């Protein structure tokens, strides 16, 4: 029998989406209380603003402003492909 040990890795999220998506439900599914969450607004006509996302986000969050990501945490960039194409690291 193997003795497997699962280490919990803290996650950093960068998330932005369009207004016509069910972003409130997506954030409830994706984010956990101990995650570091950055919400991103991007230049697209139907993009959610940081303020709109922040109002419904179920966890503590910050506005993404090009922060450098962490080497010792799992960095996840997700949401709209429009955002991912415009984001800079």
Backbone as CSV, one residue per row, in Angstrom:
resi,resn,N_x,N_y,N_z,CA_x,CA_y,CA_z,C_x,C_y,C_z
1,UNK,0.840,-1.187,0.000,0.000,0.000,0.000,0.881,1.245,0.000
2,UNK,0.498,2.214,-0.824,1.259,3.464,-0.922,0.839,4.439,0.158
3,UNK,1.790,5.186,0.614,1.515,6.231,1.588,1.577,7.579,0.859
4,UNK,0.473,7.978,0.262,0.419,9.204,-0.521,0.114,10.377,0.394
5,UNK,0.832,11.422,0.207,0.583,12.646,0.971,0.197,13.736,-0.021
6,UNK,-0.930,14.342,0.201,-1.403,15.404,-0.686,-1.144,16.752,-0.031
7,UNK,-0.314,17.537,-0.647,-0.006,18.859,-0.125,-0.980,19.869,-0.725
8,UNK,-1.537,20.698,0.131,-2.451,21.732,-0.338,-1.624,22.893,-0.886
9,UNK,-1.929,23.272,-2.107,-1.219,24.370,-2.755,-2.135,25.592,-2.775
10,UNK,-1.640,26.701,-2.271,-2.427,27.931,-2.337,-2.513,28.377,-3.781
11,UNK,-3.645,28.925,-4.118,-3.893,29.324,-5.501,-4.021,30.831,-5.614
12,UNK,-3.504,31.351,-6.706,-3.707,32.753,-7.072,-4.545,32.754,-8.333
13,UNK,-5.659,33.464,-8.296,-6.575,33.554,-9.433,-6.533,34.948,-10.025
14,UNK,-6.528,35.013,-11.341,-6.805,36.256,-12.072,-8.027,35.944,-12.920
15,UNK,-9.103,36.679,-12.660,-10.380,36.344,-13.283,-11.047,37.605,-13.836
16,UNK,-11.533,37.492,-15.040,-12.319,38.542,-15.678,-13.256,37.895,-16.680
17,UNK,-14.402,38.510,-16.898,-15.386,37.871,-17.764,-16.307,38.903,-18.406
18,UNK,-17.215,38.418,-19.200,-18.194,39.268,-19.864,-19.480,39.349,-19.032
19,UNK,-20.215,40.424,-19.214,-21.445,40.662,-18.446,-22.528,39.625,-18.707
20,UNK,-22.526,39.004,-19.882,-23.600,38.067,-20.217,-23.318,36.631,-19.761
21,UNK,-22.283,36.429,-18.948,-21.961,35.111,-18.394,-22.478,35.030,-16.956
22,UNK,-22.630,33.822,-16.451,-23.075,33.624,-15.070,-21.859,33.699,-14.140
23,UNK,-21.250,34.875,-14.072,-19.996,35.056,-13.351,-20.146,34.876,-11.841
24,UNK,-21.296,35.195,-11.302,-21.491,34.997,-9.867,-21.391,33.510,-9.517
25,UNK,-22.047,32.670,-10.270,-22.006,31.227,-10.048,-20.603,30.676,-10.304
26,UNK,-19.940,31.155,-11.351,-18.587,30.689,-11.659,-17.634,30.989,-10.506
27,UNK,-17.736,32.189,-9.935,-16.850,32.549,-8.832,-17.139,31.711,-7.591
28,UNK,-18.405,31.393,-7.343,-18.752,30.530,-6.209,-18.108,29.150,-6.358
29,UNK,-18.063,28.646,-7.579,-17.491,27.325,-7.843,-15.962,27.356,-7.784
30,UNK,-15.354,28.384,-8.344,-13.902,28.419,-8.491,-13.138,28.780,-7.221
31,UNK,-13.565,29.807,-6.518,-12.746,30.389,-5.460,-13.020,29.758,-4.106
32,UNK,-11.930,29.570,-3.348,-12.013,29.106,-1.971,-11.532,30.228,-1.062
33,UNK,-11.948,30.172,0.172,-11.687,31.258,1.119,-10.207,31.621,1.257
34,UNK,-9.316,30.649,1.179,-7.889,30.942,1.365,-7.142,31.233,0.062
35,UNK,-7.856,31.310,-1.055,-7.237,31.678,-2.331,-6.956,33.178,-2.368
36,UNK,-5.978,33.543,-3.156,-5.704,34.949,-3.432,-6.371,35.259,-4.776
37,UNK,-7.337,36.171,-4.773,-8.154,36.418,-5.962,-7.947,37.846,-6.452
38,UNK,-7.582,37.951,-7.730,-7.473,39.240,-8.402,-8.541,39.280,-9.488
39,UNK,-9.335,40.333,-9.479,-10.373,40.496,-10.496,-9.884,41.506,-11.513
40,UNK,-10.161,41.226,-12.769,-9.621,42.045,-13.843,-10.721,42.562,-14.757
41,UNK,-10.673,43.842,-15.010,-11.518,44.454,-16.028,-10.643,44.631,-17.265
42,UNK,-11.229,44.553,-18.425,-10.429,44.671,-19.643,-11.215,45.439,-20.696
43,UNK,-10.507,45.907,-21.693,-11.083,46.769,-22.717,-11.837,45.942,-23.754
44,UNK,-13.128,45.786,-23.513,-14.013,45.084,-24.427,-15.424,45.582,-24.129
45,UNK,-16.245,45.816,-25.130,-17.551,46.441,-24.895,-18.440,45.752,-23.855
46,UNK,-18.401,44.448,-23.749,-19.289,43.727,-22.846,-18.572,43.215,-21.588
47,UNK,-17.378,43.732,-21.313,-16.593,43.246,-20.181,-17.158,43.747,-18.858
48,UNK,-17.103,42.895,-17.837,-17.501,43.293,-16.483,-16.435,44.231,-15.914
49,UNK,-16.871,45.199,-15.150,-15.939,46.075,-14.451,-15.463,45.385,-13.174
50,UNK,-14.354,45.853,-12.642,-13.874,45.330,-11.362,-14.939,45.541,-10.290
51,UNK,-15.564,46.693,-10.286,-16.559,47.012,-9.264,-17.727,46.021,-9.294
52,UNK,-18.198,45.702,-10.477,-19.308,44.761,-10.615,-18.910,43.366,-10.123
53,UNK,-17.748,42.888,-10.532,-17.285,41.575,-10.091,-17.040,41.544,-8.583
54,UNK,-16.438,42.588,-8.073,-16.105,42.650,-6.657,-17.353,42.621,-5.769
55,UNK,-18.431,43.234,-6.228,-19.671,43.270,-5.447,-20.258,41.879,-5.229
56,UNK,-20.072,40.967,-6.162,-20.681,39.637,-6.053,-19.664,38.526,-5.761
57,UNK,-18.395,38.859,-5.693,-17.373,37.853,-5.425,-17.525,37.336,-3.987
58,UNK,-17.557,36.013,-3.806,-17.795,35.457,-2.477,-16.581,35.458,-1.539
59,UNK,-15.422,35.861,-2.026,-14.213,35.879,-1.194,-13.532,37.239,-1.298
60,UNK,-12.627,37.483,-0.367,-11.836,38.709,-0.399,-11.070,38.756,-1.719
61,UNK,-11.013,39.940,-2.325,-10.357,40.064,-3.632,-9.670,41.401,-3.766
62,UNK,-8.843,41.500,-4.784,-8.132,42.730,-5.115,-8.286,42.976,-6.606
63,UNK,-8.064,44.211,-6.990,-8.078,44.554,-8.410,-6.739,44.150,-9.030
64,UNK,-6.792,43.450,-10.161,-5.565,43.075,-10.856,-5.019,44.282,-11.598
65,UNK,-3.770,44.630,-11.274,-3.128,45.774,-11.917,-1.730,45.401,-12.391
66,UNK,-1.621,44.192,-12.932,-0.346,43.748,-13.486,0.633,43.221,-12.439
67,UNK,0.131,42.806,-11.278,1.008,42.273,-10.248,1.784,41.069,-10.768
68,UNK,2.979,40.925,-10.252,3.798,39.768,-10.601,3.239,38.567,-9.855
69,UNK,3.122,37.467,-10.558,2.582,36.262,-9.963,3.640,35.564,-9.120
70,UNK,3.221,34.593,-8.349,4.083,33.921,-7.394,4.652,32.623,-7.953
71,UNK,5.912,32.354,-7.647,6.548,31.106,-8.061,6.180,29.942,-7.143
72,UNK,5.738,30.236,-5.920,5.477,29.163,-4.964,3.992,28.862,-4.783
73,UNK,3.167,29.398,-5.670,1.729,29.150,-5.622,1.256,28.779,-7.025
74,UNK,0.119,28.132,-7.092,-0.474,27.798,-8.377,-1.169,29.042,-8.928
75,UNK,-0.713,29.552,-10.063,-1.265,30.754,-10.689,-2.250,30.339,-11.775
76,UNK,-3.492,30.809,-11.647,-4.541,30.424,-12.586,-5.130,31.689,-13.203
77,UNK,-5.058,31.792,-14.506,-5.667,32.900,-15.235,-6.847,32.314,-15.985
78,UNK,-8.059,32.814,-15.701,-9.230,32.224,-16.329,-10.332,33.253,-16.504
79,UNK,-11.333,32.836,-17.248,-12.464,33.707,-17.540,-12.619,33.820,-19.044
80,UNK,-12.743,35.025,-19.493,-12.962,35.290,-20.904,-11.671,35.170,-21.721
81,UNK,-11.766,34.544,-22.887,-10.624,34.522,-23.800,-10.267,35.939,-24.251
82,UNK,-11.239,36.842,-24.290,-10.954,38.230,-24.637,-10.003,38.847,-23.605
83,UNK,-10.236,38.540,-22.318,-9.364,39.063,-21.267,-7.981,38.453,-21.361
84,UNK,-7.916,37.139,-21.535,-6.634,36.458,-21.555,-5.750,36.984,-22.698
85,UNK,-6.374,37.331,-23.810,-5.617,37.882,-24.924,-5.069,39.273,-24.670
86,UNK,-5.649,40.014,-23.725,-5.243,41.384,-23.463,-4.401,41.550,-22.203
87,UNK,-4.308,40.500,-21.394,-3.634,40.620,-20.101,-2.129,40.635,-20.277
88,UNK,-1.447,41.388,-19.409,0.010,41.402,-19.424,0.506,40.955,-18.048
89,UNK,1.600,40.224,-18.049,2.141,39.693,-16.797,3.408,40.409,-16.418
